[in-house]
Amino acid sequence: MFRAIPRHNVNLTSKELQLVLAAALGQGEHTGERLRFEENCCRYFGTSHAIAVESGRTSLHLALHGLDLAPGSVVVLPRYCFFSLVHVVEGMGLVPRFAPIDPDTYAMDPRGLEQHIQDAAAVVFIHPFGQIADVIGLQSICAARGIPLIEDASQATGAKWGVHRAGAIGDIGVFSLVSGKNLQTFGGGLVITSRDDVARRIHTRMKSSKNQTSKKTQAAFRSGLQRWFLTTPVGFKSVMHPLTLGLQTIAPAKLDAMFHEEHLPYDPHRELFFLSDTQGALGSLELEELDRRNAIRRTNALRMLDGLRGLHRLGLPCFDETAENSFNAVAVKTTEARCLAHNLRQRGFDTRTDYMEWYGDQTDFDEDVIYLPNHPGMTTEDIDRLVDVVRNYFAQR
């Protein structure tokens, strides 16, 4: 019988699991742990400032606020991105403008940025799926015009470009710390920067803010504990895999709805919260494990991609092989994404089709994107079996 493999694995050491269990029960004292997490982040990322907050959306909000942009300012985004980036920019009273992406890397393409950057006040770029973007090209264009770069490194936490960590390459780095990311605090966000003026404005905006409430923190940890169990070998094989496989067969719309996040407008005037101390304590533990876990992700991804080379109907991502990419997922392109996903689930591999969206007046490739599972809970044997399943699928078409 095959071993069922979740798309994401909520990795927890025994020490992390003890903390999560206690927090889910409303137990444990963690006074000052949010500040300690921020200090640990400054050391890890090599920045002067780190501010841990309630969500990734809040982190982008504060990054834009920290740049002191005038209402109506143009902010350039990749036209292939997650919807929350667009909603935060619009909610802040700014105007999004969408620049082309490189169809081979999925990242913002510096070659197409020139014609979209006139009169722009800032550029936001991402490292799609944990692969470092063309930062040299983006930096050179923006630096020549004095345009600040905001780096959304949510999918690339812990990745490195030379001596620089992802998130510390641009003027400001922002992160989401939800389950499924390489570093997770079961909800939360992070802003990092070495610009004192940006940090000063952010701290002024957060001057009267409190840590996330204990009630919301407990609910977040209860949800996180549930997600942890459902991605363990026992929980996934006995609950999630049969559920997703059954829904795929009898109610595919309900399966899609499980992954759907409602597109709500962003309210910049609401009360903002810091990350809770309990989440900060988990974040510090996660930082200690991040490089080890990312090394496993890299090994897995490179082995997987090497095994998939030569399939003509499967587009593999290009990436900077000199960088230490974090490979939050292995995203591949095909016109048969849904059929391939169905086939993978039947053979024990959870996956999903794209959660990123296209904005602007055109797309840069026509294929659909599918996320192949890659996480530290996978073994070499799992990777090789996944490669065999994908290759056999295309061989039989």
N, C-alpha and C positions, 0 to 999 in steps of 0.2 A: 504494500500500500504506500502511495506517495506521501511525502511530508508536505502539508499545506503551508504556504508561505504568505504572510500578510504583505501588503504594499509598503506599509511603514511599521516599524517596530519601536514601541515605547521602551527604550532601554533604561533600566534602573538597576544600579548596584544595590547590594543588600542595605547599605547605609542610606541610599536615596529612598529605597522602598520603605524603610522604617520611618523616615521623615514624612513621606507621603501618607502612609497609613495613619500616623499620629495626627497629621493635619486634617485628613478626611474625617477624623473623629473629633476635631476641634481641640486637640491636645497639643502641648509643646509650646515652649516660650522661645522666641527668636528675636528678641529686641536688638535693634541695630544692625540686623543682617542685610537689610536693603543697602545701607551705606557701605557695608563691607563688600557686598557684591559689586557695587559701583567701583570701589577701590581695586578690587580684583580685575574688573574689566579694563580699567585704565592700564594696569600692568600688562594684562594679556594682549590688548590691542595696541599698546604703546601710544596712547593719547593722553591729553591733559585732563579731559573731562569725560565723565560717563554719567548719564541720568537714566535710571531705570523706572519705567512707567507702566501703566495698566495695559497698554496694547500697542501693536505695531502702528495702528492708525494714529494714536496719540503721539508716537515718536516722530512720524512724518509731519504731523501738525506742528510740533515743537521745532522741528528742523526748519520748516518754512517760516515760522514765527521768528526764529533766531536770526534769519537773514534780513529781517525788517523790510520785507517786500511791500511795495505800495499796492493798494487795492487795484485790481485789473491788470497786474503784471503778468507777463507771459512766462509760463513754466513749461519747458520742453520735456516730454515723456516719450519712452519707446512706444510705438503704436501697437506692440504686442506686450501686454502686461496684465497684472491683476487689477480688477476693477476698483479696489479700495484706494489705489494710488490716485486714480482719476477723481474719485468722489471726495477725497481729502483736499486735493488742489481746488476743485470747484467750490467745496464748502468754505474754504478760506477766502473766497472772493477773488481767486486768481483764475487765469485763463490757460487751460491746457492746450498745448500744441504738440502734435504727434510726429515723431521723426522715424525714418525707416529703420528696420532691423536687418542684420545679416542673416539670411535664411539658413546658413550653415551652422551658426553659433547661437541663434535665437536672441542675440544681444543687440543693443543699439549700435548701428553701423556708423562710424565716424565719417565714412565717405559720403553718407547722405545727410549728415548733420548740418553741414555748412549752409545749405539753403533754407534751413528751418530755425536758425539761431539768431537771425536779425531781430533786434529789439527785445530779445529774451532776457529775463532777470535771473533765471536759474535753470539748470538741467538736472533731471533726476534719471539715473540709470540703474539697472539691476544686473546681477550676475545670474542669468537664468539657470535654474536647476543645480546651482553650485559650481558652474564653470565660469572662471574669471573672464570678464568682458575685455574688449580692446581698450584698456585704460590709457595706454600711451597715446593712441589716436584721440580719445575723448578729452584727455587732459590738455593736449597741445592746442586743440581748437578752442576750448573754453578759456584756457590761461591767456591766450593771445588776445582775447576780448574782455578779460576780467570778469567772466561769468562763473559763479560758484557752482560746484558739483555736489549734488546730494546723492549718496551711494546707498541704495537699498540692498543690503547684504543678507536679507532674511534667509535666503536659500543657500548662502555661502558662508555661514558662520564658521570661523576657524580656517577658512581657505587662505592661502598666502600667494602673493605676487612678489617675488623677490623677498625682501625682508619685511614687506608690508602686509599686514592682515587685511582681508576684505573688510570694508567698513571704515578703515583708516586711510584709504587711498584718496578719497575725495575730501572736500571741505568738511562735510558732515556725513556720518554713517548712521543708518537707521536699521533696526532689526525687529522682526516679530519673533516672539518666544513661545509660540503655541505648540501643541503636540504635533509631531511630524517634522518639526524643524530639527536641525542638528544640535541645537541647544534649546532646551524647553524648560519653562517654569509654569506650564499649564495656564497659559494666558500671560500676557505681558509684552512689553516692548523695551527697546533700549536706544538711546541716542548717544553717539560718541563724537567728539571733536577735539581739536587742539586750538581752535579759535576762541580766544577769551571773550571776544565781543558776542559771539553766538551763545556761548555758555551763560554769559551774564543776562542776556535777554530771556533765555529759557528759564533760568532760576527766578528772574523777576516775575515771569508769567506763572510759575509754580509756587510762588512765595506763600500763598495761603492754602496750598493743596495738602491733602492728607494721604497717608498710605491707603491702599485698597482695603475695604472693610473686611473684617474677619468673617462675616457671613458670606460674602462673595468669594473670599479666598477658600473657605471650607467647601463651598459648592464647586469651585474650580478643581480642588484636589480630589473630591469625590468623583467628578467626571474624569479626571486624569487617571485615577485608580481603575476606573472601569475600562478606560482605553488601554491601560497597561495590560489588564487581564485579557482583553479581547485580542491583543496582539501577541500574547504568549503562545507557545505551541499548543497547549491544551485549550485555551480559550478560543484561539482562531480556528483550530480544527473542529472543535465541538459546537461552536456557536456561529462565528462570523462567516466562515467559509460555506457551511450549508445554507445560511441565510442569503448571502450574496448570490450564490449559485442558483438557489431557488427563485429569487426575485428576477434574476437575469432570464430565467426560462418563462415564468408565468406573469411577471409584472415589471418589465424593464424600466418603465417610467418611474416606478417607485424606487428602483435601484438608483437611477439618476438623481432622484429627489434627495436621497441620503447624503449626497455630496454637494447639494446645491446650497449656496449661501445667499440669503435675500439681499438684493441691492438696495440698501437704504441710504438716503442722503446723509452726509456728514455734518454734524452740528458743531461748529468751532466754539460756540458760546457755552456749552455744557460744562459742568464741573469736571476738572481733570484730576486724576489720582496718580500717585506714585505706585510702584510695585509694592506689594506687601512684604513685610520682613520674612514671613515664612517662604514666600516665593524667592526672595533674595537668598535665603539659606540653601534652597534647592539649586538656584542658579550657580552659586559658588561651587557646589558639589559637581554640577554638570560641567563647569569650566575645567575641573581637574581631569575629567574623562574625555574632553572634547577632541584633543589631538589623537588619542588612541582610537577613538571611534571613527574619526575621519580617515585615519590610515586604513582601517578595514574597508570603509566605503570606497576609497580610491582603489585598493587592490581588487575588490569585487568588480567595480565598474570597468576597470581596464581589462580585466579578464573577460568580462561579458562582451565588451565592445570588440575585442580581438576575435572572439568566437563568432560574432555576427557579421564580420566583414565579408563583402562579396555578395550579399543578398541585394539584388537589383531593385526590388520593390520596397526596400527598407532604407530610409535615410538616416544615417548615423550622425550625431553631432560632431562638429569640429571644435577643438578647444586648444588653448595654449598648453602644450605638453611640458613646458618648463615651469608652469605654476603648480602649486599644491591645491588642486581643485577639491572641493568637498563632496561633489556628486550627491546632493540631496535626493536626486532621482536620476535615472538614465532615461532621458526623453528621446524618443525616436519618431520619425515621420513615416506615414504610410497612408495610402488611400483606403486601406482596409482596417482602420484602427478598431472599429467596433467588433468586426468579426475576429480579429486577432485577440482582442480583450476577452471575448466569449470563449475562444479556444484555450486561452491561458487559464481562465477560471476553472474550466472543466478539468484541467490538469493540475489544479492546486495552487496556481499563482494568482493572487489578487492583483488587480491593476485598475487603472481608470483612464479615461480619455481626458482631454485637456481642460484645465480650469483657468488658463490664461485666456484673454480675449483680445480681439482686434479692435482698434480705434482709428479714427481718421477715415479717409476716403478710399483706401486700398489695403490689400494684404501683400506680404512679401513671399508667400509660398502657398500652394493650394492643398497640400496634403494635410491630414489631421495628425495631431500629436498624441502619442500614448506614452504613459509613464511605466516603465518596467521597474519592478521592485528592486531596491538596493538599500540594505541597512546592515548594521553590525550583527544582527541575529542570523544572517545568512552564511552558510558554509560554502566552501569551494564546490562541494557536490551539488548544492542548491543552484549555484551559478551555472555549472555545466549542464544540469538538467534543464534549466530555463533556456539556455542557448539551444539545446536539442529540440525543445518544444517549438521555439520560434522558427528554427531552420526547417523542421518537419512540416510546420504549417505552410510555409511558402513553397516547399517542395511538392506538396500535394495540391496546390491551387492550379 
